Every structure is written in structure tokens, then in C-alpha cells.
Amino acid sequence: MQKRLPVILLLSAVAGFSNCSENTSKEAAKQTFITTGFMDSAVKPGDDFYKFINGKWLDTAQIAATESSAGAGLELRNRTRDNLKALLKDAMTSNAAAGTIEQKVGDFYASGLDTVTINKLGYDPVKADLQKINEIKDTKQLLQFVAEQQKTLNQVLFGNYISSDARNSSMNILILVQGGLGLPDRDYYFKTDPGTLDVVNAYRNYAQKLFSLTGDDSATAAKNANILLFVEKQMASAHRTNVELRDPESNYHKVALADLDKQNPTLAMKTLLENMGIQTDSLNVSQPAFFSKLNELLKTTSIDSWKAYLRFHVLDNAADALSSDFENASFEYHGKALSGQQQLKPREERITEVTDGNLGEALGQLYVKKYFPEEAKKRMLELVNNLQKAFEARIGNLDWMSDTTKMRAKEKLAAFTKKIGYPDKWRDYSKVNIDKAKYYSNLQSCAANEFAYQVSKIGKPVDKTEWLMTPPTINAYYNPTMNEIVFPAGILQFPFFDMNADDAINYGAIGMVIGHEMTHGFDDEGAQYDKDGNLKLWWSKEDYAKFQEKSNKVINMYNGFTVLDSMHINGALTNGENLADIGGIAIAYDAFKMTPQGKDTTKIDGFTPDQRFFIAVAQSWRRKMKDAALMQMIKTNPHSPAVWRVMGPLMNIDAFYAAFNVQPGDKMYKAPADRIKIW
């Protein structure tokens, strides 16, 4: 997870659930919360617990042509999306008064569904931008255009966001980050394995298609596509790797804007920011070497090459909002090549997601009003509080940490801000203008509103009520500079959470998520922030050295897991998530043991309370992915694939061994002395 931006836990592997089809009508009326029909009793739990719980489903599940994966997560996402779609359809036909959230989300949704108008316009919505690019004569004009694009949230050349200053977490600061690439990350520009080359060729073909659709003959389109890749490869050479980006200390470089201009005079960041409407004296340049390289490239790369680069990124940014030929070209790369999808999702589904992405807290108000009861929020807070108590007890019992560091760790844990369901105050969309006949203009209005909102925060105190995810989002995050754990309403659904489920199910599923987010405050990145959210080492040197030694054992363990052919998990890239998974399940189990059911041995549906706890963990991560999506995940995603988010942690938890009688000789077995215990 990134730790200053939303900490993404479950977006690509979120878990949903549906009762097995073998139930009779009477049985269907009863919620059992465990689907035995998916289990493979031929597999020993101690050999492969993931297959023991999900094996029959894995053997028979088919991935839809419109998807890159199948499983529990997709089922939950689909249910939530259908609920959102119903809300949008109601809003679209409600004749709501102008300016109301119902009018805005309804008309936005309607404009996105109006393919007749969208196809008639072709690429007219971006012709003015393409003409501006064509008229660029020098670097000054190029950077003026870049500033205009940044204001529309098209972050060409570099990325930026506004967040807490990691050294002064109560104040917001502008943060510049490396960017400007169209391939998933820097390594795609340099690796030569077949899988990577397939993606690069798909990207080249995509660029060539966009150039052709906007007037280039085939030879010129091919030439411009190659220029694009050449320019981006030079930029990529100065990018830090995904693993290097995980070190908060090495990615914090607060500088005076005047000094940044002296270091990179051609980039002229002061003027560029002024053209973006940003006034600030200082900022955090997360990766200085990248901006130095960008300054160099602005001097050595021809204007015509930059114009080809800008043309592509304007078209790529807009493609899904243009006519079907542009949308289909985008899907060939972003959908097929990167994720293995074979067909576009139905337009209603896509526009539902776009509406949530652009008017999320407006749509979110309608969502929580209908689908998220207050009782669920109260029950969830009870679980969070219980896990907090369990975590505190675990810290107190650590045999490798000194009393002084334990005290500081407990202080940080106690200082967590807990956000559940939805914000206490909602975003203001009064300046967003929505016209049901102008989809692209609606997107631009939303972007302008978001940019203005973000810029208004620079140099001001942090608003601790702000959320980084919308209420319907099926996800959760920990934000280290605010020392907060956040659980949107979207994830508070079965199989993660159900008001009617027994504690074993809720503590095994949503409990793991809660514990996961809590542990992020103490993982390899989060451990570097104090209780107030400042980047400050609060450990003794000896304790931190012991923590790093244990963390390295986790890296080595996950490096040994093979995922796809000969591809292994990158233990360093996924270390924070793996630490959070291991800690999350352990903390959730301890909290479960505080409940009446956790202290009991009464079986439900043939399973003991402890068995139900671990089954809930495994069934919530039921997932099957296409190879293309899995390959990209291994290369770029800080999360381990679903199977190892279950298997890796359980191999290190004593209670799992007892619950399923895991013995020496079983494939998951690790000797007690070899089991990794950190939190």
C-alpha cells in the first residue's frame, strides 16, 4: 500500500460471497455463512488450506470475458455496483431540482449513457487541445500546456498531490512525484522477457492507433509511437523502482521553490505552478533525480518529440470519453493487454464506476441512506475497539521489544482515528455544472472542481474529517500522516461483515481487514511515523534493528512463493502488505478469543468456532485471475496474490495448526521455532 495516498488493501482482490447452489429452498432461507460446496475434502488442510476451502470452486470457475478475474471479490463488487446502478437510474428519471445531488449524479450518468451524442462528436472534445499542441513552438509554451493539463487532472510529465507534510503532519503541503509514463512502471521499459514485450508492443500499437484516428498516415503514426516510447524510456531511466518507493525517508525532500528553480531552471517549476494556479514557497519533491532528468530532457529532446508525447497523453486520458473507436482502442491495451479481459464491460457498469469516481460523495450520500444502517456502524466500531484491545495486549506480551518502545507503540495505537462507513461532513459539489447532453464537459467540470478543492488545501491545516475513498468503495486504508484507519460502507458487507453472522465469521473476515489496517501503522513503512503522523523514529535503535531482522524473514519467506510459471512474489515489494496480513489475522484471532463464542467449543454446521474463524479468512479471498492480470500484479502490486494472503500468514499462526491438526510432513507445516511472529 501507498501510505500517504489511500492505502489500497482490497481493490484488486476484494472478497464477496454467494451461497452455494446446492442448497435446497429451505436451506437457502438459512444463512450458514460457510459454503461447503466449494471445499475440496480430498485436500488436506495442512497441505493447502486455500484449496481445501476453495478447491472445487477453483476447478470449475470461469472468468467472464468482460473480467480479468472471478471470485468472491467480483461478486461483492457486482452486488454493490448493481445497487449503485439502481440509485443512478432512479436519479436519472427523478426530475430532481437543478443543483441537487440527485440531479447532478442522474444527469452525469445519463450523459455517459448517451452514446449517440458521444459517437457523433468523435474526438471533437479534444480538438482544441490537439490544436494547442500543434502550435507549440518552444519549451515555455510546452510547459504552459502541461500546466493546463495538470489543472484538468491529466498529470502529464509528472504527478502531484496535496497531503500532510510528513515532517509536520498537521499542515498540508504540495508533493511532486515521478510520473509521465504510459506503461505500468519503469521496469517495462527495460525488461525483455516475452510477457513484458507483449505489453510493450500492445502499448506501441495503441499509441499508433490513437495517432491514426486523429489524422496520421500509418507511417507517421508508427514513427510517433516509437518517439513516444523513446521519450518515456528516458524518463523511466530516472524513476525509482516500486521497492525504492517504499522508503518514506528517501522519498521526502522538502525544498524551497526558489531553490528548486535554481536546480532545474528549464523546468521552471515556479512559473509552471503559477500557471496551475498554485502559490507556495516550499514543497516536497519526492524523487529529485526524476525532476533533474526531466529538466535535462526538456533541453535535449526536440519540441516535435514532446508534441508527439503530449498528443498521445491527451488522447489516452480522454479515450474512454470519446467515440467508440477511441474507447475500443483504449480497451485493447488497458483491458486486454494489461488485464486479460476479452470484452468491454456493459456501458452502464462503466459509467456507474465513472460516476462514483467523479461525484463519489454525492452518490455516496444516496448509497448510505439506502444501504448502510447505523446499526452496522455501531457493530463495526465494537469490532474495531476489540481488536485495538487485542493489539495492545499483544504489544505488551512481545518478547523482543523494550518497555520504553512498547509504551510508545501503545500510545500510537491508542491515538488511531477510526472512521467507519462515511464522512461526518460531505464534499461540496455546488460548483460542478452537469448537463445530461455533455458528457466530456461534465468530466471536465468535475476535474476542475477537484483540482480547485485540492489546491485550496496547500499551506492550510489538515482537515482530519476528510476521506480518501468514497462510501461505496469496497476497500479500507491506513493513512500514516493522519494515523487513521478507515473502513468505507462498501466493504462492510458479507462475507466481510454481516449483522447476523456469528463472531467467528465476522472476526475472521472483517477482523482480518481491521487488524491488517492497524498493523500498517507498524509495518516497514508505517513504523517510521509517530503517533501524530510525523516521519520520526520513535523506536530505540536496538528494537528497530530487531524489527527489521524479523521483517527480513518475511521478505525471504514470500520470495520463495511461486505464483505464475517461474515467477515468484517480490518479498520486498509486498513486505508491508504481508506484515499487515500476518499481524492482521493474529490480532483478529486474539480479539475473537475475547468473545463468548471464541471461548466456547460448540460447533456450527460441523465446524468449531476456531475452524469457522480460519474458514472465514480463506473463503473471503476466493479468487481466480487471468495470467495477464496476475503477471502485472506480481510486477507492480504491493499485495501478494490472494492464495498467499491466506497461506503465508496461516503458516505462522499456532492456532491454525491446532484448529486443523496440522502436523510435521504437511506442506504448510513450519516448526514452531521457524514461525514468524512480529506483532
C-alpha positions in Angstrom: 0.0 0.0 0.0 1.0 3.6 -0.5 0.8 5.3 2.8 0.2 8.9 2.0 -2.3 8.4 -0.7 -5.1 6.0 0.0 -3.7 2.7 1.4 -5.2 0.2 -1.0 -6.0 -3.0 0.7 -8.6 -4.9 -1.3 -9.3 -3.1 -4.5 -7.8 -5.8 -6.7 -8.7 -8.8 -4.5 -11.7 -7.8 -2.6 -13.9 -10.6 -1.4 -17.5 -11.2 -1.8 -19.6 -14.3 -1.4 -22.6 -16.2 -2.7 -24.3 -19.1 -1.1 -23.6 -22.4 -2.9 -26.2 -23.5 -5.5 -26.6 -27.0 -3.9 -28.8 -25.6 -1.1 -32.4 -26.6 -1.1 -35.0 -23.9 -0.8 -35.3 -24.5 2.9 -31.6 -24.4 3.4 -31.3 -21.3 1.3 -33.5 -19.5 3.8 -30.9 -20.1 6.5 -27.7 -18.2 6.4 -24.9 -20.7 7.1 -22.1 -18.2 6.2 -19.9 -21.1 5.1 -20.1 -22.7 1.7 -19.1 -26.4 2.0 -19.8 -26.9 -1.7 -16.7 -25.1 -2.6 -14.5 -27.2 -0.4 -12.3 -30.0 -1.6 -12.2 -32.7 1.1 -9.5 -34.6 -0.9 -7.0 -31.9 0.0 -5.5 -31.9 3.5 -6.0 -28.6 5.3 -2.3 -28.7 6.3 -1.1 -29.2 2.8 -3.1 -26.4 1.1 -5.7 -24.7 3.2 -6.7 -22.4 0.3 -7.6 -25.3 -1.9 -9.2 -27.2 1.0 -11.7 -24.3 1.4 -12.0 -23.2 -2.3 -10.7 -26.1 -4.4 -13.9 -27.2 -6.1 -14.7 -23.7 -7.0 -11.2 -23.1 -8.4 -11.6 -26.3 -10.5 -14.8 -25.1 -12.2 -14.9 -21.3 -12.0 -14.9 -19.5 -15.3 -13.7 -15.9 -15.8 -16.1 -13.8 -17.7 -15.0 -12.3 -21.0 -15.5 -8.8 -19.5 -13.4 -9.5 -16.5 -9.8 -10.2 -15.6 -10.7 -12.3 -12.6 -13.5 -14.2 -10.9 -14.4 -14.9 -7.4 -15.7 -13.6 -4.1 -14.4 -10.1 -4.8 -16.2 -9.8 -8.1 -19.4 -11.0 -6.6 -19.3 -8.3 -3.9 -18.3 -5.7 -6.4 -21.2 -6.6 -8.7 -23.7 -6.5 -6.0 -22.6 -3.1 -4.9 -22.4 -1.9 -8.5 -26.0 -3.1 -9.1 -27.1 -1.1 -6.0 -25.4 2.0 -7.3 -26.8 1.5 -10.8 -30.3 1.3 -9.4 -29.7 4.6 -7.5 -28.4 6.2 -10.6 -31.4 5.1 -12.7 -33.8 6.5 -10.1 -31.9 9.8 -10.0 -31.8 9.9 -13.8 -35.6 9.7 -14.1 -36.5 11.7 -10.9 -36.7 15.1 -12.4 -34.8 16.4 -9.4 -34.4 20.1 -8.9 -31.4 21.7 -10.6 -28.3 21.7 -8.3 -29.4 18.9 -6.1 -27.1 15.8 -5.8 -29.8 13.7 -7.4 -29.8 16.0 -10.4 -26.1 16.0 -10.7 -25.5 12.3 -10.4 -28.5 11.5 -12.5 -27.6 13.8 -15.4 -24.0 12.8 -15.2 -25.0 9.1 -15.6 -27.4 10.0 -18.4 -24.7 11.9 -20.3 -22.4 8.9 -20.1 -25.0 6.6 -21.5 -25.8 8.9 -24.4 -23.6 7.1 -26.9 -25.4 8.6 -29.9 -24.1 12.1 -29.0 -20.7 10.8 -27.9 -20.1 8.9 -31.1 -21.4 11.8 -33.2 -18.7 14.1 -31.6 -15.9 11.7 -32.4 -12.8 13.4 -30.9 -14.2 16.9 -31.1 -13.9 17.4 -27.4 -10.1 17.3 -27.5 -9.5 19.0 -30.9 -8.8 22.3 -29.2 -6.1 20.7 -27.0 -4.6 19.0 -30.1 -4.5 22.3 -31.9 -2.7 23.9 -28.9 -0.1 21.1 -29.1 0.3 21.7 -32.8 1.0 25.4 -32.2 3.7 24.8 -29.5 7.0 26.4 -30.6 9.3 26.2 -27.6 9.7 24.8 -24.1 7.9 27.8 -22.4 4.8 27.1 -24.5 5.1 23.3 -23.8 5.2 23.8 -20.1 2.2 26.3 -20.3 0.3 23.4 -21.9 1.4 21.0 -19.3 0.1 23.3 -16.6 -3.3 23.5 -18.3 -3.5 19.7 -18.5 -2.5 19.4 -14.8 -5.5 21.6 -13.9 -7.7 19.0 -15.6 -6.1 16.2 -13.6 -4.3 14.9 -16.6 -0.9 14.6 -14.9 1.5 14.7 -17.9 5.2 14.8 -17.3 4.9 14.4 -13.5 2.5 13.6 -10.8 1.4 15.8 -7.9 -1.0 15.7 -4.9 -1.7 17.6 -1.7 -1.4 15.9 1.6 0.0 16.1 5.1 3.6 17.2 5.4 5.3 14.1 6.7 7.5 16.2 9.0 4.7 18.5 10.1 1.6 16.3 9.8 -0.9 19.0 10.9 -0.2 21.1 7.8 -0.8 20.3 4.1 1.9 20.5 1.5 2.2 20.2 -2.3 4.0 16.9 -3.2 5.6 16.3 -6.6 6.2 12.7 -7.7 7.8 11.0 -10.6 5.4 10.2 -13.5 4.8 10.7 -17.1 4.7 7.0 -18.2 2.1 5.1 -20.1 3.4 1.6 -19.2 2.6 0.2 -15.7 6.0 1.1 -14.3 9.6 1.8 -15.2 10.7 -1.8 -15.5 8.5 -2.4 -18.5 10.9 -0.1 -20.5 13.9 -2.2 -19.8 12.9 -5.9 -19.3 13.0 -8.1 -22.3 11.0 -11.2 -21.2 8.2 -12.3 -23.5 5.4 -11.2 -21.2 6.8 -7.7 -20.8 7.5 -7.3 -24.6 3.9 -8.3 -25.3 2.7 -5.5 -23.2 5.1 -3.0 -24.7 4.1 -4.0 -28.2 0.4 -3.6 -27.3 1.2 -0.1 -25.9 3.0 0.8 -29.1 0.0 -0.4 -31.2 -2.4 1.5 -29.0 -0.4 4.7 -29.5 -0.2 4.1 -33.2 -4.0 3.6 -33.3 -4.7 6.9 -31.5 -2.3 8.8 -33.8 -4.1 7.2 -36.8 -7.5 8.1 -35.5 -6.5 11.7 -35.3 -5.1 12.1 -38.8 -1.7 10.5 -39.1 -1.0 8.2 -42.0 0.3 4.7 -41.0 4.0 5.6 -41.4 3.7 8.8 -39.4 1.6 7.1 -36.7 4.2 4.3 -36.3 7.0 6.9 -36.2 5.2 8.9 -33.5 4.5 5.8 -31.4 8.2 5.0 -31.4 9.1 8.6 -30.4 6.6 8.3 -27.5 8.3 5.1 -26.3 11.8 6.7 -26.7 10.9 9.8 -24.7 9.2 7.7 -21.9 12.1 5.4 -21.7 14.4 8.3 -21.0 12.0 9.5 -18.3 11.7 5.9 -16.9 15.5 5.7 -16.5 15.3 8.2 -13.7 12.3 6.6 -12.0 12.8 4.8 -8.7 11.7 1.2 -8.6 8.5 0.2 -6.8 10.6 -1.2 -3.9 12.6 2.0 -3.6 9.4 4.0 -3.4 8.5 2.1 -0.2 11.1 4.0 1.9 9.4 7.2 3.3 12.7 8.7 4.4 14.3 8.6 1.0 11.2 9.9 -0.7 10.9 13.1 1.5 12.8 16.1 0.2 11.2 19.4 1.2 12.7 22.3 -0.6 12.2 26.0 -1.2 10.5 26.6 -4.5 13.2 29.1 -5.4 15.9 26.5 -4.8 14.1 24.0 -6.9 14.1 26.5 -9.8 17.8 27.1 -9.4 18.4 23.4 -9.6 16.1 22.9 -12.6 15.9 26.2 -14.4 14.5 24.8 -17.7 11.6 23.1 -15.9 10.9 26.5 -14.2 8.6 25.0 -11.6 7.7 28.3 -10.0 6.2 29.5 -13.3 4.6 26.2 -14.0 2.9 26.1 -10.7 1.7 29.7 -11.1 0.2 28.7 -14.4 -1.6 25.9 -12.5 -2.9 28.4 -10.0 -0.7 27.3 -7.2 1.0 29.6 -4.8 3.5 28.1 -2.4 7.0 28.8 -1.1 8.0 25.2 -0.5 7.1 21.7 -1.5 8.1 18.1 -1.2 9.9 16.8 -4.3 9.7 13.1 -3.6 12.1 11.9 -6.2 14.5 14.8 -7.0 16.6 12.7 -9.6 13.5 12.4 -11.7 12.9 16.1 -11.9 16.6 16.7 -12.7 16.2 14.2 -15.6 13.1 16.0 -16.7 14.9 19.3 -16.7 17.6 17.7 -18.8 15.2 16.2 -21.3 13.4 19.5 -21.8 16.7 20.8 -23.0 17.8 17.9 -25.2 14.5 16.5 -26.6 13.1 18.1 -29.7 9.8 20.0 -29.5 8.4 17.8 -32.1 9.1 14.7 -30.0 7.4 16.4 -27.0 4.4 17.2 -29.2 4.0 13.5 -30.1 4.3 12.7 -26.4 1.6 15.2 -25.4 -0.7 14.2 -28.2 -0.8 10.7 -27.0 -1.3 11.5 -23.4 -4.2 13.9 -24.1 -5.8 11.2 -26.3 -5.1 8.4 -23.8 -6.6 10.5 -21.0 -9.7 11.2 -22.9 -10.2 8.0 -24.9 -12.8 6.4 -22.8 -15.0 9.5 -23.0 -14.7 9.8 -26.8 -16.4 7.9 -29.6 -16.4 4.1 -29.7 -13.3 3.8 -31.9 -11.2 5.5 -29.3 -12.8 3.6 -26.5 -12.2 0.3 -28.2 -8.5 1.2 -28.9 -8.1 2.0 -25.2 -9.6 -1.3 -24.2 -7.2 -3.3 -26.4 -4.3 -2.0 -24.3 -5.7 -1.2 -20.8 -8.2 -4.1 -20.8 -6.9 -6.9 -23.0 -3.1 -6.5 -22.8 -2.8 -5.5 -19.2 -5.6 -7.4 -17.6 -6.6 -10.2 -20.0 -10.2 -9.0 -20.4 -11.7 -10.1 -23.7 -14.8 -7.8 -23.9 -15.7 -4.4 -22.7 -18.0 -4.3 -19.7 -21.5 -3.1 -20.4 -21.6 0.7 -20.6 -24.0 1.0 -17.7 -21.4 -0.7 -15.5 -18.6 1.5 -16.7 -20.5 4.8 -16.3 -21.6 3.7 -12.8 -17.9 3.4 -11.9 -17.1 6.7 -13.5 -19.9 8.5 -11.6 -18.5 7.1 -8.4 -15.1 8.3 -9.4 -16.2 11.8 -10.1 -19.1 12.5 -7.8 -18.4 9.9 -5.2 -19.6 11.7 -2.1 -22.7 12.9 -3.8 -23.6 9.3 -4.9 -22.3 8.1 -1.6 -24.9 10.1 0.3 -27.6 8.3 -1.6 -25.9 4.9 -1.1 -25.5 5.1 2.7 -29.1 6.4 3.1 -30.5 3.2 1.5 -27.9 0.5 2.0 -25.9 1.2 5.2 -27.8 1.0 8.5 -26.5 2.8 11.6 -26.6 -0.5 13.5 -23.8 -1.8 11.2 -21.7 1.2 12.0 -22.1 0.6 15.8 -21.3 -3.1 15.5 -18.3 -2.4 13.4 -17.0 0.1 15.9 -17.3 -2.6 18.6 -15.1 -4.9 16.5 -12.5 -2.2 15.9 -12.3 -1.4 19.6 -12.0 -5.1 20.5 -9.1 -5.5 18.0 -7.5 -2.4 19.4 -7.6 -4.0 22.9 -6.2 -7.3 21.5 -3.4 -5.5 19.7 -2.5 -3.6 22.9 -2.2 -6.9 24.8 -0.1 -8.4 22.0 2.3 -5.4 22.2 2.6 -5.9 26.0 3.5 -9.5 25.5 6.2 -9.0 22.9 9.5 -10.7 24.0 11.7 -8.8 21.6 10.7 -5.2 22.3 11.8 -3.0 25.2 9.4 -1.5 27.7 10.1 2.1 26.5 9.3 1.2 22.9 6.3 -0.8 23.9 4.9 2.3 25.7 5.3 4.4 22.6 3.7 1.7 20.4 0.7 1.6 22.7 0.5 5.4 22.6 0.4 5.3 18.8 -2.2 2.5 18.8 -4.4 4.4 21.2 -4.2 7.6 19.1 -5.7 5.9 16.0 -8.6 7.9 14.5 -11.3 5.4 13.5 -13.6 6.2 10.5 -16.4 3.9 9.6 -19.0 3.9 6.8 -19.0 7.5 5.6 -17.7 11.0 6.3 -19.2 13.2 9.1 -19.3 16.0 6.5 -19.8 15.7 2.8 -17.9 17.3 -0.1 -19.4 20.4 -1.8 -20.3 19.9 -5.5 -22.1 23.2 -5.9 -19.5 24.5 -8.4 -19.8 21.4 -10.6 -22.0 22.0 -13.6 -23.7 18.9 -15.1 -25.5 18.8 -18.4 -27.1 15.5 -19.5 -26.1 16.2 -23.1 -22.4 17.0 -22.5 -20.5 14.0 -21.1 -17.0 15.3 -21.7 -17.8 18.7 -20.4 -19.2 17.1 -17.3 -15.9 15.2 -16.7 -14.0 18.5 -17.2 -16.2 20.3 -14.7 -15.7 17.5 -12.1 -11.9 17.6 -12.7 -11.8 21.4 -12.3 -13.7 21.2 -9.1 -11.5 18.5 -7.7 -8.3 20.4 -8.7 -9.6 23.6 -7.1 -10.5 21.7 -3.9 -7.1 20.1 -3.6 -5.1 23.3 -4.3 -7.2 25.2 -1.7 -5.6 23.0 1.0 -2.0 23.9 0.3 -0.4 25.5 3.4 -3.5 25.1 5.5 -4.2 22.8 8.5 -5.1 19.2 7.7 -8.8 18.5 7.8 -9.0 15.3 9.8 -12.6 14.7 8.8 -11.6 14.2 5.1 -11.9 10.8 3.5 -9.7 9.4 0.7 -12.3 6.9 -0.5 -15.9 7.2 -1.4 -18.5 5.4 0.8 -19.4 2.6 -1.7 -15.8 1.7 -2.1 -15.0 -2.0 -1.3 -11.7 -1.2 0.4 -10.0 0.1 3.5 -6.9 2.0 4.3 -4.4 3.3 6.9 -3.1 6.8 6.5 0.2 7.2 8.4 0.4 11.0 8.4 -3.1 11.1 10.0 -2.7 7.9 12.0 -6.1 6.8 10.9 -7.9 3.6 9.9 -10.8 3.9 7.5 -13.5 1.4 6.5 -16.0 2.6 3.9 -19.5 1.3 3.9 -18.8 -0.7 0.7 -16.6 -3.2 2.4 -19.0 -3.7 5.4 -21.0 -6.4 3.6 -20.9 -10.1 3.7 -18.6 -12.1 3.6 -16.5 -9.4 5.5 -19.3 -8.3 7.7 -22.9 -9.3 8.5 -25.0 -8.2 11.4 -26.5 -11.8 11.5 -23.2 -13.7 11.3 -21.6 -15.3 14.3 -18.4 -13.7 15.7 -16.2 -16.4 14.2 -17.2 -15.2 10.7 -17.0 -11.5 11.4 -13.7 -11.6 13.2 -12.2 -13.9 10.6 -13.2 -11.8 7.7 -13.6 -8.1 8.6 -11.5 -8.7 11.7 -8.5 -9.6 9.4 -9.1 -6.3 7.5 -9.3 -4.3 10.7 -6.1 -5.9 12.0 -4.4 -5.5 8.7 -5.0 -1.8 8.7 -3.9 -1.5 12.3 -0.7 -3.4 11.6 0.0 -0.9 8.7 0.7 1.6 11.5 3.6 -0.7 12.5 4.8 -2.2 9.2 8.0 -1.5 7.5 6.7 2.0 6.4 4.1 2.8 9.0 6.6 2.1 11.8 8.6 5.1 10.7 5.7 7.5 11.6 4.9 8.5 15.2 1.5 8.8 16.9 1.0 12.2 15.5 1.7 11.1 11.9 5.1 12.7 11.7 8.0 10.9 9.9 10.0 10.3 13.1 11.7 7.3 14.5 10.1 6.6 17.9 11.8 3.2 18.4 15.0 2.5 20.3 17.8 1.7 17.8 18.1 -1.8 19.2 14.3 -2.5 19.0 14.2 -1.2 15.4 17.1 -3.4 14.4 15.2 -6.4 15.8 12.1 -5.4 13.9 14.0 -5.1 10.7 15.5 -8.5 11.2 12.1 -10.1 11.7 10.8 -8.1 8.7 13.6 -9.5 6.5 12.4 -13.0 7.4 9.0 -12.2 6.0 10.7 -10.9 2.8 12.6 -14.1 2.4 9.6 -16.3 3.1 7.5 -14.6 0.4 10.3 -14.6 -2.1 10.1 -18.4 -2.0 6.4 -18.5 -3.1 6.0 -19.3 -6.8 2.9 -17.7 -8.4 3.0 -18.0 -12.2 5.3 -20.4 -14.0 8.7 -19.4 -12.6 7.6 -16.0 -11.4 8.0 -15.5 -7.6 6.4 -13.0 -5.3 8.7 -10.0 -4.8 9.0 -10.1 -1.0 10.5 -6.6 -0.7 7.7 -5.0 -2.8 5.0 -6.8 -0.9 6.5 -6.7 2.6 4.2 -4.1 4.1 1.1 -5.9 3.0 2.5 -9.3 4.1 3.4 -7.9 7.5 -0.1 -6.5 7.8 -1.7 -9.8 6.7 0.2 -11.8 9.2 -0.4 -9.3 12.0 -4.0 -8.7 11.0 -5.1 -12.4 11.3 -3.2 -12.8 14.6 -4.8 -9.7 16.1 -8.2 -10.7 14.9 -7.9 -14.2 16.3 -6.9 -12.8 19.8 -9.9 -10.4 19.7 -12.2 -13.3 18.7 -11.0 -15.3 21.7 -12.3 -12.5 23.9 -15.9 -13.2 22.7 -18.3 -15.8 24.2 -18.1 -17.8 21.0 -14.3 -17.6 21.0 -14.2 -19.1 24.5 -16.6 -21.9 23.5 -16.2 -25.1 21.5 -19.8 -25.5 20.3 -19.8 -26.5 16.6 -22.0 -24.8 14.0 -22.5 -26.6 10.7 -20.0 -29.2 11.8 -17.1 -26.7 12.5 -15.7 -25.5 15.7 -15.5 -21.7 16.4 -11.8 -21.7 15.7 -12.3 -23.6 12.4 -15.0 -21.1 11.4 -12.7 -18.2 12.0 -10.0 -19.5 9.7 -12.5 -20.7 7.1 -13.9 -17.1 7.0 -10.4 -15.8 6.2 -9.9 -18.3 3.4 -13.3 -18.1 1.7 -13.2 -14.3 1.7 -10.1 -14.4 -0.5 -11.5 -16.9 -3.1 -10.2 -15.6 -6.4 -9.0 -16.7 -9.9 -7.1 -14.4 -12.2 -6.1 -14.4 -15.8 -2.4 -14.7 -16.4 -2.0 -11.2 -17.9 -3.6 -9.6 -14.8 -1.6 -11.9 -12.5 1.7 -11.1 -14.2 1.1 -7.4 -13.9 0.1 -7.8 -10.3 3.3 -9.7 -9.5 5.4 -7.0 -11.2 3.7 -3.9 -9.8 1.3 -4.5 -7.0 2.4 -4.3 -3.4 -0.1 -7.0 -2.4 0.6 -10.7 -2.7 -1.9 -12.8 -4.8 -5.0 -13.9 -2.9 -3.8 -17.5 -2.2 -0.7 -16.3 -0.4 -2.6 -13.7 1.6 -4.2 -16.7 3.2 -1.4 -19.4 3.1 1.5 -17.2 4.1 0.0 -15.8 7.3 -1.6 -19.1 8.4 1.7 -21.0 8.2 2.9 -18.7 11.0 -0.1 -18.8 13.3 -0.1 -21.5 16.0 -3.9 -21.5 16.5 -4.4 -22.6 12.8 -2.2 -25.6 13.4 -4.3 -26.6 16.4 -7.7 -25.9 14.7 -6.9 -28.2 11.7 -4.4 -30.6 13.2 -1.5 -29.6 11.0 1.4 -32.0 11.6 5.0 -32.3 10.6 5.1 -33.6 7.0 2.2 -31.4 5.9 3.2 -29.0 3.2 2.2 -25.9 5.2 3.9 -27.1 8.3 6.7 -24.9 9.9 8.4 -25.9 13.1 7.3 -23.7 16.0 10.8 -22.1 16.2 10.6 -21.1 12.5 7.2 -19.5 12.7 7.5 -15.7 12.2 5.9 -13.7 15.0 6.2 -10.0 15.0 3.1 -8.3 16.3 
